[in-house]
Amino acid sequence: MSNPASTAGYAEEAADLFIRYEKRDPADVHAPWAEFMPRPPARILDIGAGTGRDAAWFARLGHSVLAVEPVDELRAGAAKLHPEPEITWLADSLPELTATRARNETFDMILMHAVWMHLSEAERLVGMAHVASLLKPGGRLFMSQRHGPIPEGRRMFDISGEETIALAAPLGLKNLYCDRAGSIQAENMARGIEWTKLVFEKTS
């Protein structure tokens, strides 16, 4: 598929991203909000699955995962690196998620890790509605948003946690967790990069 504007820079850096992302333990990455995650077996949608690191971790925990990734270079490499049968790979992208919605499936958990800040305000309005429609009642949405200097060649927007909470509320998404903290990577910490992590539960 043709890469949307929100993925600018990722195809060119795919090889480096595999090295950087895969060396980080997903258990550490997700420790701050792990208590909100469903017990296995759950059906999980990983939007912007990247190198497949998190999808593979979920699979090892006993979950089944639909891993959505628009960048061909990342998706193809991830499918080879993480061939777990519990993972299904799909070429699709926010905000429309056309191929994902065409499956007529809902999920216990949706993860958008380091994805949301790539979308414009108009795209976020459309995307949140589609994401909410993909959650089962009682299902949970996990999001992380980056703050700080924008890497050259990337498209990013600085979005507050409060803005995302306000966008999600009318869609029946209740905020359970919101925390902003510095990056745990030394290089990013030195550059002043911070992350907001949010968890929502679908109540209606």
Biotite code that builds the C-alpha atoms (Angstrom):
import biotite.structure as struc

atoms = struc.array([
    struc.Atom([0.000, 0.000, 0.000], chain_id="A", res_id=1, res_name="MET", atom_name="CA", element="C"),
    struc.Atom([1.101, 3.624, -0.477], chain_id="A", res_id=2, res_name="SER", atom_name="CA", element="C"),
    struc.Atom([2.357, 5.088, 2.764], chain_id="A", res_id=3, res_name="ASN", atom_name="CA", element="C"),
    struc.Atom([0.154, 7.861, 4.250], chain_id="A", res_id=4, res_name="PRO", atom_name="CA", element="C"),
    struc.Atom([1.650, 11.202, 5.295], chain_id="A", res_id=5, res_name="ALA", atom_name="CA", element="C"),
    struc.Atom([1.453, 10.158, 8.943], chain_id="A", res_id=6, res_name="SER", atom_name="CA", element="C"),
    struc.Atom([4.141, 7.506, 8.367], chain_id="A", res_id=7, res_name="THR", atom_name="CA", element="C"),
    struc.Atom([6.716, 9.875, 6.850], chain_id="A", res_id=8, res_name="ALA", atom_name="CA", element="C"),
    struc.Atom([10.275, 8.755, 7.552], chain_id="A", res_id=9, res_name="GLY", atom_name="CA", element="C"),
    struc.Atom([9.519, 5.229, 8.706], chain_id="A", res_id=10, res_name="TYR", atom_name="CA", element="C"),
    struc.Atom([10.164, 3.347, 5.460], chain_id="A", res_id=11, res_name="ALA", atom_name="CA", element="C"),
    struc.Atom([13.570, 4.978, 5.070], chain_id="A", res_id=12, res_name="GLU", atom_name="CA", element="C"),
    struc.Atom([14.548, 4.129, 8.649], chain_id="A", res_id=13, res_name="GLU", atom_name="CA", element="C"),
    struc.Atom([13.053, 0.633, 8.795], chain_id="A", res_id=14, res_name="ALA", atom_name="CA", element="C"),
    struc.Atom([16.349, -1.231, 9.191], chain_id="A", res_id=15, res_name="ALA", atom_name="CA", element="C"),
    struc.Atom([17.454, 1.020, 12.052], chain_id="A", res_id=16, res_name="ASP", atom_name="CA", element="C"),
    struc.Atom([14.043, 0.830, 13.706], chain_id="A", res_id=17, res_name="LEU", atom_name="CA", element="C"),
    struc.Atom([14.240, -2.961, 13.911], chain_id="A", res_id=18, res_name="PHE", atom_name="CA", element="C"),
    struc.Atom([17.507, -2.650, 15.821], chain_id="A", res_id=19, res_name="ILE", atom_name="CA", element="C"),
    struc.Atom([16.234, 0.077, 18.147], chain_id="A", res_id=20, res_name="ARG", atom_name="CA", element="C"),
    struc.Atom([12.765, -1.267, 18.871], chain_id="A", res_id=21, res_name="TYR", atom_name="CA", element="C"),
    struc.Atom([13.560, -4.945, 19.211], chain_id="A", res_id=22, res_name="GLU", atom_name="CA", element="C"),
    struc.Atom([16.245, -4.445, 21.848], chain_id="A", res_id=23, res_name="LYS", atom_name="CA", element="C"),
    struc.Atom([13.708, -2.968, 24.260], chain_id="A", res_id=24, res_name="ARG", atom_name="CA", element="C"),
    struc.Atom([11.828, -5.367, 26.517], chain_id="A", res_id=25, res_name="ASP", atom_name="CA", element="C"),
    struc.Atom([8.085, -4.853, 25.957], chain_id="A", res_id=26, res_name="PRO", atom_name="CA", element="C"),
    struc.Atom([7.426, -5.873, 29.557], chain_id="A", res_id=27, res_name="ALA", atom_name="CA", element="C"),
    struc.Atom([9.371, -2.780, 30.643], chain_id="A", res_id=28, res_name="ASP", atom_name="CA", element="C"),
    struc.Atom([7.750, -0.560, 28.013], chain_id="A", res_id=29, res_name="VAL", atom_name="CA", element="C"),
    struc.Atom([4.247, -1.498, 29.127], chain_id="A", res_id=30, res_name="HIS", atom_name="CA", element="C"),
    struc.Atom([4.871, -1.850, 32.871], chain_id="A", res_id=31, res_name="ALA", atom_name="CA", element="C"),
    struc.Atom([3.232, 1.505, 33.796], chain_id="A", res_id=32, res_name="PRO", atom_name="CA", element="C"),
    struc.Atom([-0.175, 0.398, 32.493], chain_id="A", res_id=33, res_name="TRP", atom_name="CA", element="C"),
    struc.Atom([0.100, -3.388, 32.607], chain_id="A", res_id=34, res_name="ALA", atom_name="CA", element="C"),
    struc.Atom([-2.446, -3.639, 35.438], chain_id="A", res_id=35, res_name="GLU", atom_name="CA", element="C"),
    struc.Atom([-5.151, -2.464, 33.035], chain_id="A", res_id=36, res_name="PHE", atom_name="CA", element="C"),
    struc.Atom([-4.419, -5.095, 30.381], chain_id="A", res_id=37, res_name="MET", atom_name="CA", element="C"),
    struc.Atom([-6.764, -8.071, 29.893], chain_id="A", res_id=38, res_name="PRO", atom_name="CA", element="C"),
    struc.Atom([-5.882, -11.549, 31.015], chain_id="A", res_id=39, res_name="ARG", atom_name="CA", element="C"),
    struc.Atom([-5.245, -14.089, 28.261], chain_id="A", res_id=40, res_name="PRO", atom_name="CA", element="C"),
    struc.Atom([-6.728, -15.204, 26.063], chain_id="A", res_id=41, res_name="PRO", atom_name="CA", element="C"),
    struc.Atom([-7.903, -11.866, 24.676], chain_id="A", res_id=42, res_name="ALA", atom_name="CA", element="C"),
    struc.Atom([-8.305, -10.546, 21.154], chain_id="A", res_id=43, res_name="ARG", atom_name="CA", element="C"),
    struc.Atom([-5.960, -7.582, 20.630], chain_id="A", res_id=44, res_name="ILE", atom_name="CA", element="C"),
    struc.Atom([-5.685, -5.026, 17.831], chain_id="A", res_id=45, res_name="LEU", atom_name="CA", element="C"),
    struc.Atom([-2.223, -3.463, 17.542], chain_id="A", res_id=46, res_name="ASP", atom_name="CA", element="C"),
    struc.Atom([-2.509, -0.350, 15.341], chain_id="A", res_id=47, res_name="ILE", atom_name="CA", element="C"),
    struc.Atom([0.849, 0.792, 14.023], chain_id="A", res_id=48, res_name="GLY", atom_name="CA", element="C"),
    struc.Atom([2.443, -2.500, 15.000], chain_id="A", res_id=49, res_name="ALA", atom_name="CA", element="C"),
    struc.Atom([5.838, -1.522, 13.599], chain_id="A", res_id=50, res_name="GLY", atom_name="CA", element="C"),
    struc.Atom([8.451, -4.249, 14.030], chain_id="A", res_id=51, res_name="THR", atom_name="CA", element="C"),
    struc.Atom([5.979, -6.597, 15.712], chain_id="A", res_id=52, res_name="GLY", atom_name="CA", element="C"),
    struc.Atom([7.733, -6.479, 19.068], chain_id="A", res_id=53, res_name="ARG", atom_name="CA", element="C"),
    struc.Atom([4.578, -5.855, 21.075], chain_id="A", res_id=54, res_name="ASP", atom_name="CA", element="C"),
    struc.Atom([2.388, -8.168, 18.984], chain_id="A", res_id=55, res_name="ALA", atom_name="CA", element="C"),
    struc.Atom([4.841, -11.007, 19.575], chain_id="A", res_id=56, res_name="ALA", atom_name="CA", element="C"),
    struc.Atom([4.883, -10.278, 23.297], chain_id="A", res_id=57, res_name="TRP", atom_name="CA", element="C"),
    struc.Atom([1.095, -10.427, 23.441], chain_id="A", res_id=58, res_name="PHE", atom_name="CA", element="C"),
    struc.Atom([1.167, -13.710, 21.520], chain_id="A", res_id=59, res_name="ALA", atom_name="CA", element="C"),
    struc.Atom([3.644, -15.198, 23.996], chain_id="A", res_id=60, res_name="ARG", atom_name="CA", element="C"),
    struc.Atom([1.316, -14.197, 26.828], chain_id="A", res_id=61, res_name="LEU", atom_name="CA", element="C"),
    struc.Atom([-1.505, -16.193, 25.256], chain_id="A", res_id=62, res_name="GLY", atom_name="CA", element="C"),
    struc.Atom([-3.389, -13.541, 23.286], chain_id="A", res_id=63, res_name="HIS", atom_name="CA", element="C"),
    struc.Atom([-4.296, -13.464, 19.589], chain_id="A", res_id=64, res_name="SER", atom_name="CA", element="C"),
    struc.Atom([-3.348, -10.313, 17.706], chain_id="A", res_id=65, res_name="VAL", atom_name="CA", element="C"),
    struc.Atom([-4.376, -8.458, 14.574], chain_id="A", res_id=66, res_name="LEU", atom_name="CA", element="C"),
    struc.Atom([-1.267, -6.405, 13.787], chain_id="A", res_id=67, res_name="ALA", atom_name="CA", element="C"),
    struc.Atom([-1.999, -3.425, 11.542], chain_id="A", res_id=68, res_name="VAL", atom_name="CA", element="C"),
    struc.Atom([0.965, -1.693, 9.917], chain_id="A", res_id=69, res_name="GLU", atom_name="CA", element="C"),
    struc.Atom([0.857, 0.595, 6.861], chain_id="A", res_id=70, res_name="PRO", atom_name="CA", element="C"),
    struc.Atom([4.599, 0.703, 6.094], chain_id="A", res_id=71, res_name="VAL", atom_name="CA", element="C"),
    struc.Atom([5.448, -2.192, 3.794], chain_id="A", res_id=72, res_name="ASP", atom_name="CA", element="C"),
    struc.Atom([9.076, -2.361, 4.901], chain_id="A", res_id=73, res_name="GLU", atom_name="CA", element="C"),
    struc.Atom([8.121, -2.706, 8.544], chain_id="A", res_id=74, res_name="LEU", atom_name="CA", element="C"),
    struc.Atom([5.209, -5.082, 8.033], chain_id="A", res_id=75, res_name="ARG", atom_name="CA", element="C"),
    struc.Atom([7.122, -7.499, 5.795], chain_id="A", res_id=76, res_name="ALA", atom_name="CA", element="C"),
    struc.Atom([10.136, -7.562, 8.091], chain_id="A", res_id=77, res_name="GLY", atom_name="CA", element="C"),
    struc.Atom([7.998, -7.961, 11.190], chain_id="A", res_id=78, res_name="ALA", atom_name="CA", element="C"),
    struc.Atom([6.080, -10.899, 9.734], chain_id="A", res_id=79, res_name="ALA", atom_name="CA", element="C"),
    struc.Atom([9.381, -12.678, 9.068], chain_id="A", res_id=80, res_name="LYS", atom_name="CA", element="C"),
    struc.Atom([10.884, -11.826, 12.448], chain_id="A", res_id=81, res_name="LEU", atom_name="CA", element="C"),
    struc.Atom([7.752, -12.752, 14.392], chain_id="A", res_id=82, res_name="HIS", atom_name="CA", element="C"),
    struc.Atom([6.048, -15.679, 12.596], chain_id="A", res_id=83, res_name="PRO", atom_name="CA", element="C"),
    struc.Atom([3.853, -16.615, 15.562], chain_id="A", res_id=84, res_name="GLU", atom_name="CA", element="C"),
    struc.Atom([0.582, -18.141, 14.322], chain_id="A", res_id=85, res_name="PRO", atom_name="CA", element="C"),
    struc.Atom([-1.337, -16.040, 16.852], chain_id="A", res_id=86, res_name="GLU", atom_name="CA", element="C"),
    struc.Atom([-0.447, -12.894, 14.860], chain_id="A", res_id=87, res_name="ILE", atom_name="CA", element="C"),
    struc.Atom([-2.302, -11.857, 11.699], chain_id="A", res_id=88, res_name="THR", atom_name="CA", element="C"),
    struc.Atom([-0.694, -9.037, 9.721], chain_id="A", res_id=89, res_name="TRP", atom_name="CA", element="C"),
    struc.Atom([-2.778, -6.475, 7.842], chain_id="A", res_id=90, res_name="LEU", atom_name="CA", element="C"),
    struc.Atom([-1.857, -3.496, 5.643], chain_id="A", res_id=91, res_name="ALA", atom_name="CA", element="C"),
    struc.Atom([-4.030, -0.645, 6.875], chain_id="A", res_id=92, res_name="ASP", atom_name="CA", element="C"),
    struc.Atom([-3.738, 2.806, 8.422], chain_id="A", res_id=93, res_name="SER", atom_name="CA", element="C"),
    struc.Atom([-5.407, 5.461, 10.492], chain_id="A", res_id=94, res_name="LEU", atom_name="CA", element="C"),
    struc.Atom([-7.605, 7.406, 10.353], chain_id="A", res_id=95, res_name="PRO", atom_name="CA", element="C"),
    struc.Atom([-9.957, 5.329, 8.194], chain_id="A", res_id=96, res_name="GLU", atom_name="CA", element="C"),
    struc.Atom([-8.805, 1.783, 9.087], chain_id="A", res_id=97, res_name="LEU", atom_name="CA", element="C"),
    struc.Atom([-10.802, 0.600, 6.073], chain_id="A", res_id=98, res_name="THR", atom_name="CA", element="C"),
    struc.Atom([-9.399, -2.929, 5.859], chain_id="A", res_id=99, res_name="ALA", atom_name="CA", element="C"),
    struc.Atom([-9.629, -3.438, 9.610], chain_id="A", res_id=100, res_name="THR", atom_name="CA", element="C"),
    struc.Atom([-13.263, -2.356, 9.802], chain_id="A", res_id=101, res_name="ARG", atom_name="CA", element="C"),
    struc.Atom([-14.111, -4.538, 6.802], chain_id="A", res_id=102, res_name="ALA", atom_name="CA", element="C"),
    struc.Atom([-13.355, -7.602, 8.930], chain_id="A", res_id=103, res_name="ARG", atom_name="CA", element="C"),
    struc.Atom([-16.444, -6.842, 11.066], chain_id="A", res_id=104, res_name="ASN", atom_name="CA", element="C"),
    struc.Atom([-14.566, -7.735, 14.235], chain_id="A", res_id=105, res_name="GLU", atom_name="CA", element="C"),
    struc.Atom([-14.354, -6.101, 17.653], chain_id="A", res_id=106, res_name="THR", atom_name="CA", element="C"),
    struc.Atom([-11.554, -6.382, 20.176], chain_id="A", res_id=107, res_name="PHE", atom_name="CA", element="C"),
    struc.Atom([-10.926, -6.748, 23.902], chain_id="A", res_id=108, res_name="ASP", atom_name="CA", element="C"),
    struc.Atom([-7.953, -4.404, 23.694], chain_id="A", res_id=109, res_name="MET", atom_name="CA", element="C"),
    struc.Atom([-6.565, -1.911, 21.191], chain_id="A", res_id=110, res_name="ILE", atom_name="CA", element="C"),
    struc.Atom([-2.994, -0.630, 21.373], chain_id="A", res_id=111, res_name="LEU", atom_name="CA", element="C"),
    struc.Atom([-1.802, 2.550, 19.645], chain_id="A", res_id=112, res_name="MET", atom_name="CA", element="C"),
    struc.Atom([1.739, 2.893, 20.945], chain_id="A", res_id=113, res_name="HIS", atom_name="CA", element="C"),
    struc.Atom([3.649, 5.907, 19.578], chain_id="A", res_id=114, res_name="ALA", atom_name="CA", element="C"),
    struc.Atom([1.076, 6.402, 16.818], chain_id="A", res_id=115, res_name="VAL", atom_name="CA", element="C"),
    struc.Atom([-1.505, 9.049, 17.716], chain_id="A", res_id=116, res_name="TRP", atom_name="CA", element="C"),
    struc.Atom([0.835, 12.055, 17.534], chain_id="A", res_id=117, res_name="MET", atom_name="CA", element="C"),
    struc.Atom([1.326, 11.473, 13.795], chain_id="A", res_id=118, res_name="HIS", atom_name="CA", element="C"),
    struc.Atom([-2.300, 12.407, 13.031], chain_id="A", res_id=119, res_name="LEU", atom_name="CA", element="C"),
    struc.Atom([-3.651, 15.891, 12.344], chain_id="A", res_id=120, res_name="SER", atom_name="CA", element="C"),
    struc.Atom([-6.608, 17.236, 14.306], chain_id="A", res_id=121, res_name="GLU", atom_name="CA", element="C"),
    struc.Atom([-9.027, 16.329, 11.509], chain_id="A", res_id=122, res_name="ALA", atom_name="CA", element="C"),
    struc.Atom([-7.542, 12.841, 11.240], chain_id="A", res_id=123, res_name="GLU", atom_name="CA", element="C"),
    struc.Atom([-7.787, 12.325, 15.000], chain_id="A", res_id=124, res_name="ARG", atom_name="CA", element="C"),
    struc.Atom([-11.483, 13.207, 14.943], chain_id="A", res_id=125, res_name="LEU", atom_name="CA", element="C"),
    struc.Atom([-12.184, 10.546, 12.311], chain_id="A", res_id=126, res_name="VAL", atom_name="CA", element="C"),
    struc.Atom([-9.728, 8.029, 13.702], chain_id="A", res_id=127, res_name="GLY", atom_name="CA", element="C"),
    struc.Atom([-11.013, 8.052, 17.274], chain_id="A", res_id=128, res_name="MET", atom_name="CA", element="C"),
    struc.Atom([-14.559, 7.321, 16.118], chain_id="A", res_id=129, res_name="ALA", atom_name="CA", element="C"),
    struc.Atom([-13.385, 4.331, 14.101], chain_id="A", res_id=130, res_name="HIS", atom_name="CA", element="C"),
    struc.Atom([-11.169, 3.048, 16.912], chain_id="A", res_id=131, res_name="VAL", atom_name="CA", element="C"),
    struc.Atom([-14.046, 3.293, 19.395], chain_id="A", res_id=132, res_name="ALA", atom_name="CA", element="C"),
    struc.Atom([-16.259, 1.274, 17.048], chain_id="A", res_id=133, res_name="SER", atom_name="CA", element="C"),
    struc.Atom([-13.691, -1.533, 17.029], chain_id="A", res_id=134, res_name="LEU", atom_name="CA", element="C"),
    struc.Atom([-13.761, -2.024, 20.817], chain_id="A", res_id=135, res_name="LEU", atom_name="CA", element="C"),
    struc.Atom([-16.058, -4.512, 22.496], chain_id="A", res_id=136, res_name="LYS", atom_name="CA", element="C"),
    struc.Atom([-18.189, -3.183, 25.377], chain_id="A", res_id=137, res_name="PRO", atom_name="CA", element="C"),
    struc.Atom([-15.804, -3.164, 28.321], chain_id="A", res_id=138, res_name="GLY", atom_name="CA", element="C"),
    struc.Atom([-12.832, -3.301, 25.965], chain_id="A", res_id=139, res_name="GLY", atom_name="CA", element="C"),
    struc.Atom([-9.850, -1.056, 26.624], chain_id="A", res_id=140, res_name="ARG", atom_name="CA", element="C"),
    struc.Atom([-7.819, 1.330, 24.488], chain_id="A", res_id=141, res_name="LEU", atom_name="CA", element="C"),
    struc.Atom([-4.143, 1.966, 25.277], chain_id="A", res_id=142, res_name="PHE", atom_name="CA", element="C"),
    struc.Atom([-2.439, 5.008, 23.746], chain_id="A", res_id=143, res_name="MET", atom_name="CA", element="C"),
    struc.Atom([0.904, 6.750, 24.075], chain_id="A", res_id=144, res_name="SER", atom_name="CA", element="C"),
    struc.Atom([1.640, 10.253, 22.784], chain_id="A", res_id=145, res_name="GLN", atom_name="CA", element="C"),
    struc.Atom([5.085, 11.759, 22.306], chain_id="A", res_id=146, res_name="ARG", atom_name="CA", element="C"),
    struc.Atom([6.121, 15.273, 23.344], chain_id="A", res_id=147, res_name="HIS", atom_name="CA", element="C"),
    struc.Atom([9.366, 17.010, 22.451], chain_id="A", res_id=148, res_name="GLY", atom_name="CA", element="C"),
    struc.Atom([11.608, 17.824, 19.494], chain_id="A", res_id=149, res_name="PRO", atom_name="CA", element="C"),
    struc.Atom([10.354, 16.388, 16.200], chain_id="A", res_id=150, res_name="ILE", atom_name="CA", element="C"),
    struc.Atom([12.873, 14.228, 14.317], chain_id="A", res_id=151, res_name="PRO", atom_name="CA", element="C"),
    struc.Atom([13.805, 15.467, 10.861], chain_id="A", res_id=152, res_name="GLU", atom_name="CA", element="C"),
    struc.Atom([11.554, 14.030, 8.172], chain_id="A", res_id=153, res_name="GLY", atom_name="CA", element="C"),
    struc.Atom([8.782, 13.005, 10.566], chain_id="A", res_id=154, res_name="ARG", atom_name="CA", element="C"),
    struc.Atom([5.258, 14.397, 10.840], chain_id="A", res_id=155, res_name="ARG", atom_name="CA", element="C"),
    struc.Atom([4.176, 14.901, 14.459], chain_id="A", res_id=156, res_name="MET", atom_name="CA", element="C"),
    struc.Atom([1.787, 17.007, 16.514], chain_id="A", res_id=157, res_name="PHE", atom_name="CA", element="C"),
    struc.Atom([1.997, 17.827, 20.222], chain_id="A", res_id=158, res_name="ASP", atom_name="CA", element="C"),
    struc.Atom([-1.268, 16.545, 21.716], chain_id="A", res_id=159, res_name="ILE", atom_name="CA", element="C"),
    struc.Atom([-2.092, 16.838, 25.390], chain_id="A", res_id=160, res_name="SER", atom_name="CA", element="C"),
    struc.Atom([-3.633, 14.038, 27.365], chain_id="A", res_id=161, res_name="GLY", atom_name="CA", element="C"),
    struc.Atom([-6.547, 16.327, 28.215], chain_id="A", res_id=162, res_name="GLU", atom_name="CA", element="C"),
    struc.Atom([-7.271, 16.888, 24.517], chain_id="A", res_id=163, res_name="GLU", atom_name="CA", element="C"),
    struc.Atom([-7.373, 13.154, 23.840], chain_id="A", res_id=164, res_name="THR", atom_name="CA", element="C"),
    struc.Atom([-9.591, 12.504, 26.863], chain_id="A", res_id=165, res_name="ILE", atom_name="CA", element="C"),
    struc.Atom([-12.034, 15.173, 25.652], chain_id="A", res_id=166, res_name="ALA", atom_name="CA", element="C"),
    struc.Atom([-12.095, 13.656, 22.165], chain_id="A", res_id=167, res_name="LEU", atom_name="CA", element="C"),
    struc.Atom([-12.741, 10.147, 23.479], chain_id="A", res_id=168, res_name="ALA", atom_name="CA", element="C"),
    struc.Atom([-15.438, 10.936, 26.058], chain_id="A", res_id=169, res_name="ALA", atom_name="CA", element="C"),
    struc.Atom([-18.402, 11.515, 23.685], chain_id="A", res_id=170, res_name="PRO", atom_name="CA", element="C"),
    struc.Atom([-17.640, 8.157, 22.064], chain_id="A", res_id=171, res_name="LEU", atom_name="CA", element="C"),
    struc.Atom([-18.264, 6.251, 25.299], chain_id="A", res_id=172, res_name="GLY", atom_name="CA", element="C"),
    struc.Atom([-14.576, 5.935, 26.182], chain_id="A", res_id=173, res_name="LEU", atom_name="CA", element="C"),
    struc.Atom([-13.974, 6.507, 29.892], chain_id="A", res_id=174, res_name="LYS", atom_name="CA", element="C"),
    struc.Atom([-10.466, 7.493, 30.910], chain_id="A", res_id=175, res_name="ASN", atom_name="CA", element="C"),
    struc.Atom([-8.946, 5.099, 33.454], chain_id="A", res_id=176, res_name="LEU", atom_name="CA", element="C"),
    struc.Atom([-5.322, 6.219, 33.407], chain_id="A", res_id=177, res_name="TYR", atom_name="CA", element="C"),
    struc.Atom([-3.334, 9.261, 32.269], chain_id="A", res_id=178, res_name="CYS", atom_name="CA", element="C"),
    struc.Atom([0.311, 9.840, 33.080], chain_id="A", res_id=179, res_name="ASP", atom_name="CA", element="C"),
    struc.Atom([3.004, 12.003, 31.512], chain_id="A", res_id=180, res_name="ARG", atom_name="CA", element="C"),
    struc.Atom([6.620, 11.101, 32.198], chain_id="A", res_id=181, res_name="ALA", atom_name="CA", element="C"),
    struc.Atom([10.077, 11.371, 30.715], chain_id="A", res_id=182, res_name="GLY", atom_name="CA", element="C"),
    struc.Atom([11.339, 8.838, 28.208], chain_id="A", res_id=183, res_name="SER", atom_name="CA", element="C"),
    struc.Atom([13.056, 5.798, 29.689], chain_id="A", res_id=184, res_name="ILE", atom_name="CA", element="C"),
    struc.Atom([15.616, 5.825, 26.870], chain_id="A", res_id=185, res_name="GLN", atom_name="CA", element="C"),
    struc.Atom([18.743, 7.757, 27.848], chain_id="A", res_id=186, res_name="ALA", atom_name="CA", element="C"),
    struc.Atom([19.120, 9.468, 24.461], chain_id="A", res_id=187, res_name="GLU", atom_name="CA", element="C"),
    struc.Atom([15.513, 10.638, 24.396], chain_id="A", res_id=188, res_name="ASN", atom_name="CA", element="C"),
    struc.Atom([15.640, 11.663, 28.040], chain_id="A", res_id=189, res_name="MET", atom_name="CA", element="C"),
    struc.Atom([18.599, 13.922, 27.279], chain_id="A", res_id=190, res_name="ALA", atom_name="CA", element="C"),
    struc.Atom([16.595, 15.567, 24.484], chain_id="A", res_id=191, res_name="ARG", atom_name="CA", element="C"),
    struc.Atom([13.686, 16.296, 26.806], chain_id="A", res_id=192, res_name="GLY", atom_name="CA", element="C"),
    struc.Atom([11.270, 13.862, 25.211], chain_id="A", res_id=193, res_name="ILE", atom_name="CA", element="C"),
    struc.Atom([8.249, 12.886, 27.297], chain_id="A", res_id=194, res_name="GLU", atom_name="CA", element="C"),
    struc.Atom([5.349, 10.482, 26.795], chain_id="A", res_id=195, res_name="TRP", atom_name="CA", element="C"),
    struc.Atom([1.725, 10.578, 27.873], chain_id="A", res_id=196, res_name="THR", atom_name="CA", element="C"),
    struc.Atom([0.179, 7.165, 28.415], chain_id="A", res_id=197, res_name="LYS", atom_name="CA", element="C"),
    struc.Atom([-3.606, 6.824, 28.445], chain_id="A", res_id=198, res_name="LEU", atom_name="CA", element="C"),
    struc.Atom([-6.037, 3.974, 29.032], chain_id="A", res_id=199, res_name="VAL", atom_name="CA", element="C"),
    struc.Atom([-9.736, 4.117, 28.164], chain_id="A", res_id=200, res_name="PHE", atom_name="CA", element="C"),
    struc.Atom([-12.598, 1.687, 28.695], chain_id="A", res_id=201, res_name="GLU", atom_name="CA", element="C"),
    struc.Atom([-15.612, 1.483, 26.405], chain_id="A", res_id=202, res_name="LYS", atom_name="CA", element="C"),
    struc.Atom([-18.710, 1.986, 28.514], chain_id="A", res_id=203, res_name="THR", atom_name="CA", element="C"),
    struc.Atom([-21.330, 2.301, 25.765], chain_id="A", res_id=204, res_name="SER", atom_name="CA", element="C"),
])
